[in-house]
């Protein structure tokens, strides 16, 4: 699961990932994208990843 999550995160823009995290009250300052993604529900990360492809 770790490598798969990393691949999804690589496709997501940091701005989009942080915006989603802030909506859920997750701290984004001084945190790597992968660490933010781990705190988000899996389906949200997958949705953001599929949006980034378009």
Buried (B, 14 or more C-beta within 10 A) or exposed (E): EEEEBEEBBEEBEEEEBBEBBEEEEBEBEEBEBBBBBBBBEEEBBBBBBEEBEE
